């Protein structure tokens, strides 16, 4: 094969490889953005869901709450701490917020299961083989 053809083949191979890597990166970015908007990133329905969203989600993501399994006294302490740190919770809504959090995210609820990304699933599948 001529030197000219080899050079063109290398350039074409480099372009193809670059496109494959770029495509994989875009796919990975899309899958991670989709997994971040799953149900573990939102608060479940309940009587004070809107109050929790207004008071809590202005400072941090829902997944910080969703993974908690606290007793009612622990939720009281946590909510009061967050209010001291600046969470905007109307004093008349405080008890309803604590009741919601302790009912939905109490120690008697199933353990939090972190969402699996496409990458984690692929790695675990390969590890089993």
Secondary structure as a PSIPRED ss2 file (coil, helix, strand):
# PSIPRED VFORMAT (PSIPRED V4.0)

   1 X C   1.000  0.000  0.000
   2 X C   1.000  0.000  0.000
   3 X H   0.000  1.000  0.000
   4 X H   0.000  1.000  0.000
   5 X H   0.000  1.000  0.000
   6 X H   0.000  1.000  0.000
   7 X H   0.000  1.000  0.000
   8 X H   0.000  1.000  0.000
   9 X H   0.000  1.000  0.000
  10 X H   0.000  1.000  0.000
  11 X H   0.000  1.000  0.000
  12 X H   0.000  1.000  0.000
  13 X H   0.000  1.000  0.000
  14 X H   0.000  1.000  0.000
  15 X H   0.000  1.000  0.000
  16 X H   0.000  1.000  0.000
  17 X H   0.000  1.000  0.000
  18 X H   0.000  1.000  0.000
  19 X H   0.000  1.000  0.000
  20 X H   0.000  1.000  0.000
  21 X H   0.000  1.000  0.000
  22 X H   0.000  1.000  0.000
  23 X H   0.000  1.000  0.000
  24 X H   0.000  1.000  0.000
  25 X H   0.000  1.000  0.000
  26 X H   0.000  1.000  0.000
  27 X H   0.000  1.000  0.000
  28 X H   0.000  1.000  0.000
  29 X H   0.000  1.000  0.000
  30 X H   0.000  1.000  0.000
  31 X H   0.000  1.000  0.000
  32 X H   0.000  1.000  0.000
  33 X H   0.000  1.000  0.000
  34 X H   0.000  1.000  0.000
  35 X H   0.000  1.000  0.000
  36 X C   1.000  0.000  0.000
  37 X C   1.000  0.000  0.000
  38 X C   1.000  0.000  0.000
  39 X H   0.000  1.000  0.000
  40 X H   0.000  1.000  0.000
  41 X H   0.000  1.000  0.000
  42 X C   1.000  0.000  0.000
  43 X C   1.000  0.000  0.000
  44 X C   1.000  0.000  0.000
  45 X C   1.000  0.000  0.000
  46 X C   1.000  0.000  0.000
  47 X C   1.000  0.000  0.000
  48 X C   1.000  0.000  0.000
  49 X H   0.000  1.000  0.000
  50 X H   0.000  1.000  0.000
  51 X H   0.000  1.000  0.000
  52 X H   0.000  1.000  0.000
  53 X H   0.000  1.000  0.000
  54 X H   0.000  1.000  0.000
  55 X H   0.000  1.000  0.000
  56 X H   0.000  1.000  0.000
  57 X C   1.000  0.000  0.000
  58 X C   1.000  0.000  0.000
  59 X C   1.000  0.000  0.000
  60 X C   1.000  0.000  0.000
  61 X C   1.000  0.000  0.000
  62 X H   0.000  1.000  0.000
  63 X H   0.000  1.000  0.000
  64 X H   0.000  1.000  0.000
  65 X H   0.000  1.000  0.000
  66 X H   0.000  1.000  0.000
  67 X C   1.000  0.000  0.000
  68 X C   1.000  0.000  0.000
  69 X C   1.000  0.000  0.000
  70 X C   1.000  0.000  0.000
  71 X C   1.000  0.000  0.000
  72 X H   0.000  1.000  0.000
  73 X H   0.000  1.000  0.000
  74 X H   0.000  1.000  0.000
  75 X H   0.000  1.000  0.000
  76 X H   0.000  1.000  0.000
  77 X H   0.000  1.000  0.000
  78 X H   0.000  1.000  0.000
  79 X H   0.000  1.000  0.000
  80 X H   0.000  1.000  0.000
  81 X H   0.000  1.000  0.000
  82 X H   0.000  1.000  0.000
  83 X H   0.000  1.000  0.000
  84 X H   0.000  1.000  0.000
  85 X C   1.000  0.000  0.000
  86 X C   1.000  0.000  0.000
  87 X C   1.000  0.000  0.000
  88 X C   1.000  0.000  0.000
  89 X C   1.000  0.000  0.000
  90 X C   1.000  0.000  0.000
  91 X H   0.000  1.000  0.000
  92 X H   0.000  1.000  0.000
  93 X H   0.000  1.000  0.000
  94 X H   0.000  1.000  0.000
  95 X H   0.000  1.000  0.000
  96 X H   0.000  1.000  0.000
  97 X H   0.000  1.000  0.000
  98 X H   0.000  1.000  0.000
  99 X H   0.000  1.000  0.000
 100 X H   0.000  1.000  0.000
 101 X H   0.000  1.000  0.000
 102 X H   0.000  1.000  0.000
 103 X H   0.000  1.000  0.000
 104 X H   0.000  1.000  0.000
 105 X C   1.000  0.000  0.000
 106 X C   1.000  0.000  0.000
 107 X C   1.000  0.000  0.000
 108 X C   1.000  0.000  0.000
 109 X C   1.000  0.000  0.000
 110 X C   1.000  0.000  0.000
 111 X C   1.000  0.000  0.000
 112 X C   1.000  0.000  0.000
 113 X C   1.000  0.000  0.000
 114 X C   1.000  0.000  0.000
 115 X C   1.000  0.000  0.000
 116 X C   1.000  0.000  0.000
 117 X C   1.000  0.000  0.000
 118 X H   0.000  1.000  0.000
 119 X H   0.000  1.000  0.000
 120 X H   0.000  1.000  0.000
 121 X H   0.000  1.000  0.000
 122 X H   0.000  1.000  0.000
 123 X H   0.000  1.000  0.000
 124 X H   0.000  1.000  0.000
 125 X H   0.000  1.000  0.000
 126 X H   0.000  1.000  0.000
 127 X H   0.000  1.000  0.000
 128 X H   0.000  1.000  0.000
 129 X C   1.000  0.000  0.000
